[in-house]
C-alpha cells in the first residue's frame, strides 16, 4: 500500500491495513512495525515492534484517528471489497 500523505515530513508509512488494523513503520517500509487497531471511537496500539519513539506514536495515532475514513477508503481502493 502506498504511504498516506501527511503534513510536513512524513514520520511513518502505513504498510498494510486489514479491516480493522494498520501496520505502521517509521521511515522506509520495513518488516517490523507498530500495529494499531482502528475502532469507531478510538485507535488502540497493539504493539510497537518497530520501537517508534512515544512522541511519534502519539502523532501517528492522532493522524490515524483524524484520517481513518480516508485510510480505510484507500485500503478498499487498493485491495478491493
PyMOL commands that set and color helices and strands:
alter all, ss='L'
color gray80, all
select helices_A, chain A and resi 54-79
alter helices_A, ss='H'
color red, helices_A
select strands_A, chain A and resi 13-18+21-25+34-38+43-48
alter strands_A, ss='S'
color yellow, strands_A
deselect
rebuild
show_as cartoon
